[in-house]
């Protein structure tokens, strides 16, 4: 019987060298757009007028007192426009044009939230403390949370 010769081994093929890879470029991730910071909102004092003061436990009211006013939310805005006109007319009639009010807009409620991120900013509290008297329109009542 004839013996089979083992099949000749084929020479091993060399694998082609893989091209050298460049270091992977860092993927650029789009930066999140910066949230614009709300500008520091400043209250604007009336051009004229004087603060009401206290002397000897009594209010001293100048001829043109500065009175902070909170406009209010919703219908409060309409109510306060009418209220200012009525108060101005009453002061005009009562004092024959010798006195008037310098209205000073301060913020609370929804209006304050847009400008200050709080419903009652420190600026408003400071203004009311400084000028002693303020006028406030109807504000939204926060719901829930407590």
C-alpha positions, 0 to 999 in steps of 0.5 A: 500500500502506498503511503500518502505523503503529507501535503506540503505546507503552504508558506504562511501569508504575512498579514498586510501591515495595517496603516498606522492610525493617526491619533483620533482627533478629539470630537468637538462638542458644540458648547451649550449656548450660555444662558444670558444672565438677567441684567442687574435691574435698577429702579429709576427714581423720579427726576424730582421729588423728595422723600417723606421723613420722620421727625419727632415721631411725625411724618414730614411730607414735602410738597412733592413726595416720592411714593413707591408704587407696585403696579400689580399683576393682571387687572392690577395694572389697569386698576393702578393706572386709574388709581394714580389718576384719581389720587393725582386729581384728589391731591390737585384739588385738595392743595390747589396745585401746590402739591403733587406726587412723584410716583416711583415704580417698584416691582413685586409679583409677576413683574418682579419675577421677570426682572429679578427672578423673585416675586419680592426683590430686596430693591422693593423692600428697601424703597418702601422702607426708605420712603415710608409710604407705598401704594400696591396694586392687586398681585397674583397669589402663588398657588401650592408649595406649602 
